[in-house]
Amino acid sequence: MLKSLLTPLKTRFEEAVSLRSNDTPDAVPESPEDFERDARAETMRMVVQSINAVEDDTARIDLLGEASRLMLIDPATKDVFREMDGFLVLISFLSTSAFLPNSVI
């Protein structure tokens, strides 16, 4: 009795899966510009993560400089910086910085 109830569901599920697999478009080759944009976005992600991981303030300043350089080259990396909570990372760094108040960062 249960078999007769479950069989229609199984058939519909199999049809839905087969339709999804047939609708996938062929892979479009990625243009060099798209690849470069994706590489910059990934670099920005790594920079923001590294700022948290690095203990040395000088290294953090270098990483922040790299993030700034990426933002100047490609404004789309600003969105990645926001998504990764880069502003909070920056404020955290500034609040815990070991530099003296009169030193220039």
ZADO-814230 format. One record per residue: x, y, z of N, C-alpha, C, O in turn; residue in three letters. Coordinates in steps of 0.001 Angstrom, whole numbers, padded with zeros to 6 digits, always signed. Layout:
N
XYZXYZXYZXYZALA/...
This chain:
105
+000813-001186+000000+000000+000000+000000+000869+001268+000000+000583+002212-000736MET/+001905+001291+000803+002787+002451+000836+003510+002631-000490+003782+003752-000918LEU/+003817+001513-001131+004523+001594-002404+003697+002346-003440+004242+003136-004211LYS/+002405+002113-003465+001550+002801-004435+001434+004292-004118+001214+005095-005024SER/+001577+004672-002849+001523+006083-002486+002822+006811-002827+002794+007970-003239LEU/+003955+006139-002658+005247+006774-002860+005703+006777-004316+006521+007617-004692LEU/+005214+005891-005121+005652+005788-006506+005420+007071-007302+006328+007480-008024THR/+004258+007734-007218+004090+008980-007979+005083+010070-007547+005562+010837-008381PRO/+005387+010138-006256+006353+011127-005787+007739+010832-006330+008467+011740-006731LEU/+008094+009572-006340+009411+009179-006835+009544+009529-008316+010589+010023-008740LYS/+008525+009285-009087+008563+009570-010511+008694+011073-010759+009477+011494-011611THR/+007951+011865-010038+008033+013317-010217+009414+013839-009825+009961+014721-010486ARG/+009970+013290-008751+011301+013710-008325+012336+013369-009394+013199+014194-009695PHE/+012266+012191-009962+013211+011788-011006+013071+012675-012238+014071+013020-012868GLU/+011843+013048-012586+011628+013934-013729+012224+015317-013465+012839+015913-014349GLU/+012040+015817-012257+012574+017141-011924+014097+017138-011971+014705+018095-012451ALA/+014711+016080-011481+016170+015983-011503+016676+015894-012933+017674+016529-013274VAL/+016004+015115-013777+016448+014984-015163+016267+016296-015928+017081+016620-016792SER/+015214+017053-015622+015022+018346-016272+016108+019335-015860+016595+020097-016695LEU/+016496+019335-014582+017545+020244-014119+018880+019931-014772+019626+020845-015123ARG/+019188+018665-014937+020477+018305-015520+020525+018626-017015+021603+018887-017549SER/+019385+018612-017696+019355+018921-019121+019362+020423-019398+019754+020846-020486ASN/+018935+021235-018429+018846+022677-018637+020159+023412-018411+020236+024613-018669ASP/+021176+022738-017947+022435+023437-017675+023066+023875-018987+023271+023054-019882THR/+023376+025164-019108+023994+025651-020345+025453+025219-020425+026084+024881-019423PRO/+025958+025241-021637+027363+024899-021823+028224+025960-021159+027851+027131-021084ASP/+029365+025532-020687+030271+026459-020011+030776+027507-021000+031296+027181-022067ALA/+030610+028763-020622+031068+029866-021456+032504+030169-021058+032792+030357-019876VAL/+033398+030218-022023+034779+030525-021664+034871+031901-021020+034256+032867-021474PRO/+035653+031960-019954+035788+033202-019201+036739+034148-019921+037809+033746-020378GLU/+036337+035394-020012+037192+036377-020674+038343+036753-019742+038226+036596-018527SER/+039445+037244-020290+040580+037649-019448+040208+038752-018454+040747+038792-017348PRO/+039296+039641-018836+038879+040707-017934+038134+040143-016733+038340+040590-015604GLU/+037256+039149-016977+036533+038514-015877+037492+037788-014949+037354+037846-013727ASP/+038457+037111-015532+039439+036390-014727+040232+037357-013855+040471+037087-012678PHE/+040634+038477-014433+041413+039475-013690+040583+040083-012557+041092+040298-011458GLU/+039308+040357-012827+038420+040912-011803+038236+039922-010661+038277+040300-009490ARG/+038033+038647-011009+037874+037621-009985+039148+037445-009169+039090+037223-007959ASP/+040293+037544-009827+041571+037415-009118+041758+038570-008140+042240+038366-007026ALA/+041384+039770-008544+041491+040918-007631+040546+040768-006448+040910+041086-005316ARG/+039336+040285-006702+038379+040082-005612+038903+039039-004630+038795+039215-003417ALA/+039466+037966-005147+040025+036929-004276+041227+037463-003503+041408+037128-002332GLU/+042040+038283-004139+043177+038894-003447+042686+039782-002316+043271+039783-001232THR/+041623+040537-002552+041071+041396-001501+040568+040556-000334+040765+040928+000823MET/+039922+039430-000622+039461+038546+000452+040640+038058+001291+040587+038057+002521ARG/+041693+037647+000612+042865+037142+001323+043527+038241+002141+043999+037980+003248MET/+043572+039464+001621+044191+040580+002345+043423+040868+003630+044027+041025+004691VAL/+042099+040938+003545+041296+041246+004733+041430+040135+005773+041524+040417+006967VAL/+041440+038883+005336+041629+037776+006273+043015+037809+006892+043177+037498+008072GLN/+044006+038180+006114+045382+038218+006608+045584+039328+007628+046394+039185+008543SER/+044866+040424+007484+045003+041521+008447+044650+041036+009847+045296+041423+010820ILE/+043636+040195+009953+043264+039643+011258+044289+038644+011767+044540+038571+012969ASN/+044877+037881+010871+045780+036803+011275+047169+037298+011659+047834+036682+012492ALA/+047612+038388+011070+048971+038879+011292+049027+039633+012620+048134+040420+012936VAL/+050077+039385+013388+050245+040053+014677+051081+041324+014571+050924+042232+015387GLU/+051952+041400+013596+052875+042522+013451+052152+043729+012852+051531+043624+011794ASP/+052235+044869+013529+051551+046074+013052+052101+046564+011718+051351+047073+010886ASP/+053395+046414+011512+053985+046845+010242+053436+046014+009080+053155+046546+008007THR/+053288+044709+009304+052717+043845+008269+051257+044211+008008+050800+044174+006866ALA/+050535+044562+009056+049137+044978+008876+049049+046251+008039+048176+046381+007181ARG/+049957+047185+008297+049962+048425+007510+050251+048118+006046+049641+048709+005155ILE/+051177+047197+005794+051470+046801+004412+050240+046185+003751+049946+046465+002589ASP/+049522+045341+004499+048316+044716+003952+047222+045756+003695+046510+045671+002694LEU/+047088+046720+004582+046112+047791+004353+046488+048621+003133+045616+049078+002394LEU/+047781+048815+002923+048233+049508+001714+047888+048722+000461+047504+049297-000558GLY/+048028+047401+000543+047661+046541-000589+046156+046630-000865+045736+046691-002021GLU/+045347+046637+000201+043896+046771+000029+043557+048112-000618+042698+048182-001497ALA/+044224+049158-000187+043996+050485-000770+044377+050505-002246+043667+051082-003069SER/+045494+049876-002577+045945+049818-003972+044928+049072-004831+044623+049497-005945ARG/+044402+047955-004312+043404+047190-005063+042133+048008-005287+041524+047934-006354LEU/+041736+048787-004282+040535+049616-004430+040733+050713-005468+039793+051077-006174MET/+041943+051238-005563+042211+052268-006569+042236+051686-007979+041796+052334-008928LEU/+042749+050466-008116+042825+049821-009430+041442+049407-009919+041071+049662-011064ILE/+040682+048759-009023+039376+048223-009410+038347+048574-008335+038353+047966-007264ASP/+037471+049532-008594+036481+049930-007584+035547+048795-007149+034939+048882-006082PRO/+035421+047744-007944+034559+046620-007561+035092+045897-006327+034336+045210-005640ALA/+036382+046042-006039+036940+045386-004850+036464+046057-003566+036605+045487-002485THR/+035904+047256-003671+035343+047910-002485+034174+047101-001938+033992+047005-000725LYS/+033382+046520-002839+032270+045678-002398+032778+044456-001647+032191+044050-000644ASP/+033859+043874-002128+034447+042713-001451+034946+043128-000071+034756+042401+000904VAL/+035583+044293+000014+036071+044815+001291+034909+044971+002271+035037+044643+003451PHE/+033776+045475+001777+032596+045642+002636+032040+044292+003069+031696+044105+004236ARG/+031952+043352+002134+031412+042031+002449+032250+041302+003490+031719+040560+004316GLU/+033552+041514+003447+034466+040850+004380+034599+041626+005694+035460+041306+006513MET/+033767+042628+005899+033816+043480+007090+035174+044132+007247+035722+044201+008347ASP/+035703+044604+006151+037010+045244+006153+037051+046500+006997+038080+046812+007596GLY/+035935+047231+007051+035917+048447+007858+036084+048105+009335+036811+048788+010056PHE/+035408+047042+009786+035557+046614+011177+036975+046148+011461+037512+046401+012539LEU/+037580+045472+010499+038968+045038+010647+039878+046253+010767+040784+046274+011600VAL/+039641+047253+009945+040442+048477+009982+040296+049191+011327+041295+049592+011924LEU/+039075+049350+011801+038840+050016+013084+039445+049202+014222+040019+049772+015150ILE/+039326+047896+014162+039935+047037+015182+041442+047214+015205+042048+047307+016272SER/+042045+047261+014025+043494+047465+013951+043883+048812+014541+044838+048905+015312PHE/+043150+049845+014182+043483+051180+014679+043316+051280+016197+044080+051977+016865LEU/+042319+050586+016733+042089+050667+018176+043093+049850+018979+043341+050158+020144SER/+043671+048821+018380+044621+047972+019105+046052+048172+018643+046938+047406+019021THR/+046285+049169+017849+047615+049406+017309+048606+049690+018429+048296+050398+019387SER/+049801+049128+018292+050851+049306+019292+051653+050574+019049+052549+050896+019829ALA/+051348+051295+017984+052084+052515+017686+051724+053602+018695+050623+053617+019246PHE/+052643+054482+018919+052396+055612+019807+051408+056568+019146+051331+056619+017918LEU/+050650+057325+019940+049655+058237+019359+050247+059286+018432+049562+059740+017515PRO/+051504+059688+018640+052074+060722+017789+052749+060173+016542+053234+060947+015716ASN/+052791+058847+016385+053401+058275+015185+052412+058312+014028+051198+058275+014228SER/+052943+058385+012840+052107+058465+011644+051920+057070+011086+052882+056319+010927VAL/+050669+056727+010789+050371+055401+010240+050228+055523+008758+049974+054528+008079ILE/
